[in-house]
Amino acid sequence: MTSTPSALRGIVLFAHGSRDPQWRLPIEAVAGQISTRQPGTLVRCAYLEICTPSLPEAAADLIAEGARHLRVFPLFLGVGKHAREDLPLLIGQIRATHPEVSIELLPAAGEYEQMTTLMADIAVA
Protein backbone atom coordinates (compact mmCIF):
# COMPACT_ATOMS: atom_id res chain seq x y z
CA MET A 1 0.00 0.00 0.00
CA THR A 2 1.29 3.44 -0.83
CA SER A 3 1.53 5.96 1.94
CA THR A 4 -0.94 8.79 2.01
CA PRO A 5 0.35 12.26 2.89
CA SER A 6 -0.69 12.98 6.45
CA ALA A 7 -2.56 16.15 5.43
CA LEU A 8 -4.88 14.01 3.28
CA ARG A 9 -5.36 11.23 5.81
CA GLY A 10 -7.77 11.21 8.69
CA ILE A 11 -7.77 8.73 11.54
CA VAL A 12 -10.95 7.93 13.45
CA LEU A 13 -10.64 6.18 16.80
CA PHE A 14 -13.96 4.40 17.17
CA ALA A 15 -15.16 3.28 20.60
CA HIS A 16 -18.42 2.22 22.24
CA GLY A 17 -19.32 5.24 24.37
CA SER A 18 -20.44 5.73 27.96
CA ARG A 19 -22.45 8.13 30.09
CA ASP A 20 -19.41 8.59 32.34
CA PRO A 21 -17.38 11.51 30.95
CA GLN A 22 -14.16 10.07 32.40
CA TRP A 23 -14.58 6.96 30.24
CA ARG A 24 -13.55 9.02 27.18
CA LEU A 25 -10.19 10.06 28.62
CA PRO A 26 -8.13 7.06 27.40
CA ILE A 27 -9.61 7.32 23.90
CA GLU A 28 -8.79 11.02 23.77
CA ALA A 29 -5.29 10.26 25.11
CA VAL A 30 -4.68 7.98 22.12
CA ALA A 31 -5.81 10.79 19.81
CA GLY A 32 -3.40 13.12 21.59
CA GLN A 33 -0.53 10.68 21.12
CA ILE A 34 -1.27 10.47 17.38
CA SER A 35 -1.31 14.27 17.08
CA THR A 36 1.99 14.51 18.97
CA ARG A 37 3.68 11.79 16.93
CA GLN A 38 2.36 12.92 13.55
CA PRO A 39 1.59 16.64 13.62
CA GLY A 40 -0.73 17.55 10.79
CA THR A 41 -2.52 14.21 10.78
CA LEU A 42 -6.22 14.74 11.22
CA VAL A 43 -7.57 12.61 14.07
CA ARG A 44 -10.96 12.36 15.74
CA CYS A 45 -12.64 10.18 18.32
CA ALA A 46 -16.06 8.75 17.48
CA TYR A 47 -18.54 6.69 19.42
CA LEU A 48 -21.18 4.09 18.66
CA GLU A 49 -23.66 5.31 21.22
CA ILE A 50 -24.27 7.64 24.16
CA CYS A 51 -21.28 9.94 23.35
CA THR A 52 -20.79 12.27 20.43
CA PRO A 53 -19.63 12.55 17.77
CA SER A 54 -20.92 9.50 15.95
CA LEU A 55 -18.71 7.78 13.38
CA PRO A 56 -20.50 9.44 10.41
CA GLU A 57 -20.21 12.84 12.12
CA ALA A 58 -16.49 12.42 12.82
CA ALA A 59 -15.88 11.22 9.25
CA ALA A 60 -17.77 14.19 7.80
CA ASP A 61 -15.72 16.55 9.97
CA LEU A 62 -12.43 15.06 8.77
CA ILE A 63 -13.58 15.12 5.15
CA ALA A 64 -14.58 18.77 5.51
CA GLU A 65 -11.03 19.43 6.73
CA GLY A 66 -9.60 17.85 3.58
CA ALA A 67 -9.13 14.17 4.41
CA ARG A 68 -9.45 11.94 1.35
CA HIS A 69 -8.42 8.71 3.04
CA LEU A 70 -9.89 7.64 6.37
CA ARG A 71 -8.48 4.94 8.65
CA VAL A 72 -11.06 3.76 11.15
CA PHE A 73 -9.52 2.04 14.17
CA PRO A 74 -12.07 0.24 16.36
CA LEU A 75 -10.90 0.42 19.95
CA PHE A 76 -12.60 -2.82 20.96
CA LEU A 77 -10.76 -5.68 22.65
CA GLY A 78 -12.97 -8.32 21.08
CA VAL A 79 -14.93 -8.70 17.89
CA GLY A 80 -18.51 -8.77 19.12
CA LYS A 81 -21.74 -7.63 17.54
CA HIS A 82 -20.69 -3.99 17.39
CA ALA A 83 -17.48 -4.66 15.45
CA ARG A 84 -18.94 -7.48 13.38
CA GLU A 85 -22.36 -6.00 12.48
CA ASP A 86 -22.85 -2.37 13.50
CA LEU A 87 -19.50 -1.01 12.33
CA PRO A 88 -19.68 -2.35 8.75
CA LEU A 89 -23.13 -0.75 8.38
CA LEU A 90 -21.76 2.60 9.53
CA ILE A 91 -18.78 2.31 7.16
CA GLY A 92 -21.22 1.54 4.33
CA GLN A 93 -23.21 4.68 5.14
CA ILE A 94 -20.06 6.81 5.06
CA ARG A 95 -18.95 5.27 1.76
CA ALA A 96 -22.38 5.96 0.23
CA THR A 97 -22.36 9.57 1.44
CA HIS A 98 -18.70 10.23 0.52
CA PRO A 99 -17.81 8.00 -2.46
CA GLU A 100 -14.76 10.18 -3.24
CA VAL A 101 -13.08 9.16 0.03
CA SER A 102 -11.31 5.85 0.56
CA ILE A 103 -12.02 4.21 3.89
CA GLU A 104 -9.74 1.67 5.50
CA LEU A 105 -11.29 -0.30 8.34
CA LEU A 106 -8.60 -1.65 10.63
CA PRO A 107 -9.07 -4.77 12.76
CA ALA A 108 -10.28 -4.24 16.33
CA ALA A 109 -7.50 -3.26 18.74
CA GLY A 110 -7.65 -6.60 20.54
CA GLU A 111 -6.92 -8.43 17.30
CA TYR A 112 -3.35 -7.09 17.19
CA GLU A 113 -0.64 -9.26 18.70
CA GLN A 114 1.09 -6.09 19.93
CA MET A 115 -1.97 -5.25 22.03
CA THR A 116 -2.36 -8.68 23.60
CA THR A 117 1.38 -8.77 24.32
CA LEU A 118 1.24 -5.33 25.93
CA MET A 119 -1.71 -6.30 28.12
CA ALA A 120 0.06 -9.48 29.20
CA ASP A 121 3.23 -7.49 29.95
CA ILE A 122 1.25 -5.08 32.12
CA ALA A 123 -0.50 -7.92 33.95
CA VAL A 124 2.70 -9.74 34.88
CA ALA A 125 4.85 -6.67 35.60
C-alpha positions as CSV (number, residue, x, y, z in Angstrom):
1,M,0.0,0.0,0.0
2,T,1.3,3.4,-0.8
3,S,1.5,6.0,1.9
4,T,-0.9,8.8,2.0
5,P,0.4,12.3,2.9
6,S,-0.7,13.0,6.5
7,A,-2.6,16.1,5.4
8,L,-4.9,14.0,3.3
9,R,-5.4,11.2,5.8
10,G,-7.8,11.2,8.7
11,I,-7.8,8.7,11.5
12,V,-10.9,7.9,13.4
13,L,-10.6,6.2,16.8
14,F,-14.0,4.4,17.2
15,A,-15.2,3.3,20.6
16,H,-18.4,2.2,22.2
17,G,-19.3,5.2,24.4
18,S,-20.4,5.7,28.0
19,R,-22.4,8.1,30.1
20,D,-19.4,8.6,32.3
21,P,-17.4,11.5,30.9
22,Q,-14.2,10.1,32.4
23,W,-14.6,7.0,30.2
24,R,-13.6,9.0,27.2
25,L,-10.2,10.1,28.6
26,P,-8.1,7.1,27.4
27,I,-9.6,7.3,23.9
28,E,-8.8,11.0,23.8
29,A,-5.3,10.3,25.1
30,V,-4.7,8.0,22.1
31,A,-5.8,10.8,19.8
32,G,-3.4,13.1,21.6
33,Q,-0.5,10.7,21.1
34,I,-1.3,10.5,17.4
35,S,-1.3,14.3,17.1
36,T,2.0,14.5,19.0
37,R,3.7,11.8,16.9
38,Q,2.4,12.9,13.5
39,P,1.6,16.6,13.6
40,G,-0.7,17.5,10.8
41,T,-2.5,14.2,10.8
42,L,-6.2,14.7,11.2
43,V,-7.6,12.6,14.1
44,R,-11.0,12.4,15.7
45,C,-12.6,10.2,18.3
46,A,-16.1,8.7,17.5
47,Y,-18.5,6.7,19.4
48,L,-21.2,4.1,18.7
49,E,-23.7,5.3,21.2
50,I,-24.3,7.6,24.2
51,C,-21.3,9.9,23.4
52,T,-20.8,12.3,20.4
53,P,-19.6,12.5,17.8
54,S,-20.9,9.5,15.9
55,L,-18.7,7.8,13.4
56,P,-20.5,9.4,10.4
57,E,-20.2,12.8,12.1
58,A,-16.5,12.4,12.8
59,A,-15.9,11.2,9.3
60,A,-17.8,14.2,7.8
61,D,-15.7,16.5,10.0
62,L,-12.4,15.1,8.8
63,I,-13.6,15.1,5.1
64,A,-14.6,18.8,5.5
65,E,-11.0,19.4,6.7
66,G,-9.6,17.9,3.6
67,A,-9.1,14.2,4.4
68,R,-9.5,11.9,1.4
69,H,-8.4,8.7,3.0
70,L,-9.9,7.6,6.4
71,R,-8.5,4.9,8.6
72,V,-11.1,3.8,11.2
73,F,-9.5,2.0,14.2
74,P,-12.1,0.2,16.4
75,L,-10.9,0.4,20.0
76,F,-12.6,-2.8,21.0
77,L,-10.8,-5.7,22.7
78,G,-13.0,-8.3,21.1
79,V,-14.9,-8.7,17.9
80,G,-18.5,-8.8,19.1
81,K,-21.7,-7.6,17.5
82,H,-20.7,-4.0,17.4
83,A,-17.5,-4.7,15.5
84,R,-18.9,-7.5,13.4
85,E,-22.4,-6.0,12.5
86,D,-22.9,-2.4,13.5
87,L,-19.5,-1.0,12.3
88,P,-19.7,-2.3,8.7
89,L,-23.1,-0.8,8.4
90,L,-21.8,2.6,9.5
91,I,-18.8,2.3,7.2
92,G,-21.2,1.5,4.3
93,Q,-23.2,4.7,5.1
94,I,-20.1,6.8,5.1
95,R,-18.9,5.3,1.8
96,A,-22.4,6.0,0.2
97,T,-22.4,9.6,1.4
98,H,-18.7,10.2,0.5
99,P,-17.8,8.0,-2.5
100,E,-14.8,10.2,-3.2
101,V,-13.1,9.2,0.0
102,S,-11.3,5.9,0.6
103,I,-12.0,4.2,3.9
104,E,-9.7,1.7,5.5
105,L,-11.3,-0.3,8.3
106,L,-8.6,-1.7,10.6
107,P,-9.1,-4.8,12.8
108,A,-10.3,-4.2,16.3
109,A,-7.5,-3.3,18.7
110,G,-7.7,-6.6,20.5
111,E,-6.9,-8.4,17.3
112,Y,-3.4,-7.1,17.2
113,E,-0.6,-9.3,18.7
114,Q,1.1,-6.1,19.9
115,M,-2.0,-5.2,22.0
116,T,-2.4,-8.7,23.6
117,T,1.4,-8.8,24.3
118,L,1.2,-5.3,25.9
119,M,-1.7,-6.3,28.1
120,A,0.1,-9.5,29.2
121,D,3.2,-7.5,29.9
122,I,1.3,-5.1,32.1
123,A,-0.5,-7.9,34.0
124,V,2.7,-9.7,34.9
125,A,4.8,-6.7,35.6
